[in-house]
Amino acid sequence: MFLIVTGTMLAYNGSRRENASHPRVTVDDFMPMPRWFPSPPSLAFRRQEAAWMAAAFRPNASGVSDIERTWRTEERCRLLVFRSCPEAEPRTVFPLLAELFGKPAVPAGLLLPEPEEDARDGGGHSNAVARPGALQWLDGQPPRSVLYVALGSEAPVTAASVHELALGLELSGVRFLWALRPPSGGGGTGTGEQPLLPEGFEERTRGRGAACMGWVPQVRVLAHAAVGAFLTHCGWGSVAESLRFGHPLVMLPFVVDQGLIARMMSERGVGVEVARRDDDGGFSRDDVAAAVTRVMVEEEGKELALNAKRLRELVVGDDGGRQERYVDELVECLQRHS
């Protein structure tokens, strides 16, 4: 069973046996880490994140819960393989997983793409001649001065959230490159009555900010010398790609394991979360501006950047060889269990 989520997420879900012994019913039950997972108090879900998790434990329209599907798959496999590594997660996670599920929990490493691999268009043809506009814009910016903003392709972002994020970026006064997608959570799309961005936003931020609709070569952007930090929804793929380049994080998680990843990165001192309301998880432009300023402007940002560099060295290594060794070890593990 190959999992693209963190080992911490599967440990939080737990086995069928552990859930029967320690049932979780209410949203409050899903906020802390479970009894079988000793962890720092900070490693917990916010209320709106826990509500999403509680729903995953209940049958959906198919009549089967998402967690039931996970358990049925796990119970029929011989190995648990993760797109992760012990250096990127709490140290107890991989031994705990082997104990919980009674089978090897194997790190495959972060499976990081090389920046050059991202220089391909959808048809697989080289796109080196037509350098993407996002990279051309970055070419004109000072080193480590730009905040890259991307919330992935599936985060349930509303039109109101997009507007507050935009106005927060404007308030912060920092340079930014925003990989902007229409909100999936309802509201304006830029083609209806409500504009995608606040009126006058692009004019007011022209010169120091760029909002790019459509595809952005994220790995190449993160590799660019002008990028100094990453505002992310904390999807594991995005965070893993950021770890390769040692960027500090401004974190805006929404669902699935994103909240846990944000707490893990906070524990490592490499990022700052945007403050959220307890009831619905909403945030304001002031919350965005405050978090961005802490990372990009204030003295705290220097320590965050240093910690991010240290974590990169720990996870990736100077030559990137550490992650390659995980792939080699996975191949050996598969051969042993063939």
C-alpha positions in Angstrom: 0.0 0.0 0.0 1.6 3.2 -1.2 0.5 6.4 0.7 1.1 9.9 -0.5 0.1 11.3 2.9 2.4 11.5 5.9 3.0 8.6 8.3 1.7 10.9 11.0 -1.6 11.0 9.2 -2.0 7.3 9.1 -0.9 7.0 12.8 -3.5 9.6 13.6 -6.2 7.5 11.8 -5.0 4.4 13.6 -5.8 0.7 13.0 -9.3 -0.8 13.2 -8.3 -2.4 16.5 -7.2 0.8 18.2 -10.3 2.7 17.1 -12.5 0.0 18.5 -10.6 0.2 21.8 -10.6 4.0 21.9 -13.6 5.2 19.8 -13.8 8.8 18.6 -17.3 10.2 18.1 -17.5 13.9 18.5 -15.5 16.6 16.7 -13.8 17.3 20.0 -12.6 13.7 20.1 -10.8 14.2 16.7 -8.9 17.4 17.7 -6.1 15.9 19.8 -3.8 13.1 18.7 -5.2 9.7 19.8 -4.1 7.9 22.9 -1.9 5.5 21.0 0.2 8.3 19.6 2.2 10.2 22.3 3.1 13.5 20.8 3.5 17.2 21.7 0.3 19.0 22.6 0.8 21.3 19.6 0.4 18.4 17.2 -3.4 18.6 17.0 -6.2 19.5 14.6 -8.1 22.8 14.7 -11.8 22.5 15.1 -12.7 22.9 11.4 -10.0 20.4 10.5 -11.2 17.9 13.0 -14.8 18.3 11.7 -13.4 17.2 8.3 -11.7 14.2 9.8 -14.8 13.2 11.8 -16.7 13.1 8.5 -14.1 10.8 7.0 -14.8 8.3 9.7 -18.6 8.2 8.8 -20.1 6.5 5.8 -20.4 8.8 2.8 -22.8 8.6 -0.1 -21.3 5.3 -1.2 -22.3 3.7 2.1 -18.6 3.2 3.1 -16.4 5.7 5.0 -13.0 6.8 3.6 -11.3 5.3 6.7 -13.0 2.0 6.2 -11.6 1.9 2.6 -8.1 2.6 4.1 -8.5 -0.2 6.6 -9.7 -2.7 4.1 -6.7 -1.9 1.8 -4.2 -2.0 4.7 -5.5 -5.3 6.0 -4.9 -6.9 2.6 -1.3 -5.6 2.0 2.1 -6.8 3.3 3.9 -3.4 3.3 3.0 0.2 4.1 5.1 2.5 1.9 5.1 6.2 2.4 6.2 9.2 0.4 8.1 10.5 3.4 11.1 9.9 5.6 11.9 9.8 9.4 13.8 13.1 9.2 10.7 15.0 8.1 8.3 13.7 10.7 8.2 13.0 14.5 10.8 10.4 15.2 8.4 7.9 16.8 6.1 7.7 13.8 7.6 4.9 11.7 8.2 2.5 14.7 4.7 3.3 15.9 3.2 2.5 12.5 4.9 -0.9 12.4 3.5 -1.6 15.9 0.0 -0.4 15.1 -0.5 -2.3 11.9 1.8 -5.3 12.4 3.8 -4.9 9.2 6.8 -3.0 7.9 6.3 0.8 7.5 8.8 1.7 4.8 9.8 5.3 3.8 10.2 5.8 0.1 11.7 9.2 0.6 10.1 12.4 -0.6 10.5 11.5 -4.3 11.5 15.0 -5.1 11.5 16.1 -8.8 14.5 17.9 -10.3 13.7 21.5 -11.3 14.5 20.6 -14.9 11.8 18.0 -15.0 9.2 20.7 -14.4 10.2 22.4 -17.6 7.8 20.4 -19.7 4.5 21.3 -21.1 1.4 19.1 -20.9 2.4 17.3 -24.1 5.8 16.3 -22.8 7.7 18.5 -25.1 10.6 20.7 -24.0 9.4 24.2 -23.0 12.9 25.7 -22.6 12.6 28.1 -25.4 9.4 29.8 -24.3 10.4 30.6 -20.7 7.2 30.8 -18.6 6.1 34.3 -17.7 6.3 33.6 -14.0 10.0 32.9 -14.3 10.6 35.9 -16.5 8.9 38.1 -13.8 11.1 36.5 -11.1 14.2 37.2 -13.1 13.7 40.9 -12.5 13.3 40.7 -8.7 16.1 40.9 -6.0 17.4 37.7 -4.4 15.1 36.1 -1.8 12.7 39.0 -1.9 9.6 37.3 -3.3 6.9 35.3 -1.4 5.6 32.5 -3.6 1.9 31.9 -3.0 0.1 28.7 -4.1 -2.8 26.9 -2.5 -2.7 23.7 -4.6 -5.4 22.5 -6.9 -8.0 21.0 -4.5 -8.0 23.2 -1.4 -11.6 24.3 -0.7 -10.9 28.0 -1.0 -13.9 30.4 -1.2 -14.1 33.6 -3.1 -14.2 35.5 0.2 -10.9 33.7 1.2 -9.3 34.7 -2.1 -10.2 38.4 -1.5 -8.9 38.4 2.1 -5.7 36.7 1.0 -5.2 39.2 -1.8 -5.8 42.2 0.5 -3.5 40.7 3.1 -0.7 40.4 0.6 -1.4 44.0 -0.4 -1.3 45.1 3.3 2.0 43.3 3.9 3.9 45.4 1.3 6.1 42.4 0.3 6.8 41.2 -3.2 4.8 38.2 -4.2 4.1 35.8 -7.1 0.7 34.1 -6.8 -0.2 31.0 -8.6 -3.9 31.9 -8.7 -6.7 29.4 -9.3 -10.5 30.1 -9.3 -11.9 29.1 -5.8 -13.3 25.6 -5.6 -15.5 26.4 -2.5 -18.0 28.5 -4.4 -18.2 32.1 -5.3 -16.7 34.3 -8.0 -14.5 32.8 -10.7 -13.5 36.0 -12.4 -16.1 35.5 -15.2 -19.3 36.1 -13.3 -20.7 39.0 -11.3 -18.0 38.8 -8.6 -14.5 39.4 -9.8 -11.8 36.9 -8.7 -9.6 39.6 -7.2 -10.6 42.7 -5.3 -11.2 45.8 -7.5 -8.0 47.7 -8.2 -5.8 45.0 -6.5 -3.6 44.3 -9.5 -3.1 48.0 -10.3 -2.2 48.8 -6.6 0.3 46.0 -6.4 1.7 46.2 -9.9 5.5 46.1 -9.9 5.9 44.3 -6.7 3.3 41.5 -7.2 2.1 39.2 -10.0 -1.0 37.0 -10.0 -0.6 34.2 -12.6 -3.7 32.3 -13.7 -3.3 28.8 -15.0 -0.3 26.5 -14.8 2.9 27.7 -13.0 6.1 25.6 -12.9 6.2 25.3 -9.1 9.4 23.4 -8.7 11.3 25.9 -11.0 9.7 28.8 -9.1 10.8 27.4 -5.8 14.3 26.9 -7.2 14.5 30.5 -8.4 17.0 32.7 -6.5 14.4 35.5 -6.1 12.0 33.4 -4.0 12.5 33.8 -0.2 9.5 32.1 1.3 6.4 30.0 0.4 2.7 30.7 1.4 1.2 27.3 1.1 -1.9 25.2 2.0 0.5 22.7 3.4 -0.3 19.8 1.1 2.5 17.3 1.6 3.6 17.5 -2.0 4.1 21.2 -1.9 5.8 21.2 1.5 8.1 18.4 0.3 9.1 20.4 -2.7 9.7 23.4 -0.5 11.9 21.4 1.8 14.2 20.7 -1.1 15.1 24.4 -1.3 15.0 25.3 2.4 12.2 27.9 2.2 10.5 29.2 5.4 6.7 28.8 5.2 3.6 31.0 5.7 1.0 28.3 6.3 -2.7 28.3 5.5 -4.0 24.7 5.9 -7.5 23.6 5.1 -8.3 19.9 5.1 -7.0 16.3 5.2 -3.5 16.2 6.8 -2.7 19.8 6.0 -3.3 20.9 9.6 -1.0 18.3 11.0 1.7 19.1 8.5 1.5 22.8 9.5 1.9 21.9 13.2 4.8 19.6 12.4 6.5 22.5 10.5 5.8 24.9 13.3 7.4 22.4 15.7 10.5 22.5 13.6 10.5 26.3 13.6 10.4 26.7 9.8 7.0 28.4 9.4 4.2 30.6 10.8 0.5 29.8 10.5 -2.0 32.4 9.5 -4.3 33.0 12.5 -7.8 31.5 12.1 -11.1 31.8 13.8 -12.0 28.9 16.1 -15.6 28.5 14.9 -15.3 28.2 11.1 -11.5 28.5 10.4 -12.0 31.8 8.6 -9.2 34.4 8.4 -8.9 38.1 7.7 -6.5 40.2 5.6 -4.9 41.4 8.8 -4.2 37.8 9.8 -2.5 37.2 6.4 -0.5 40.4 6.6 0.7 39.6 10.1 2.0 36.1 9.2 3.6 37.3 6.0 5.4 40.1 7.7 6.7 37.8 10.5 8.3 35.6 7.8 9.4 38.1 5.2 10.1 41.3 7.1 10.6 40.9 10.8 13.7 39.6 12.6 11.9 36.3 13.3 12.1 35.6 9.6 15.9 35.2 9.7 15.6 32.5 12.3 12.9 30.7 10.4 15.0 30.9 7.2 18.0 29.4 9.2 15.8 26.6 10.6 14.5 25.9 7.1 18.0 25.6 5.8 19.0 23.2 8.6 15.9 21.1 7.9 16.8 21.0 4.3 20.3 19.7 5.1 18.8 17.1 7.5 16.2 15.9 5.1 17.8 16.2 1.7 21.6 16.4 2.5 24.1 18.5 0.7 24.1 16.4 -2.4 20.5 15.2 -2.3 21.9 11.6 -1.9 19.9 10.9 1.3 16.6 10.8 -0.5 18.1 8.7 -3.3 19.2 6.1 -0.7 15.6 5.7 0.5 14.6 4.7 -3.0 17.4 2.1 -3.1 16.4 0.8 0.3 12.8 0.5 -0.9 13.9 -1.5 -3.9 15.8 -3.9 -1.6 12.7 -4.2 0.7 10.5 -5.1 -2.3 13.0 -7.7 -3.4 13.1 -9.2 0.1 9.3 -9.4 0.2 8.8 -10.7 -3.4 
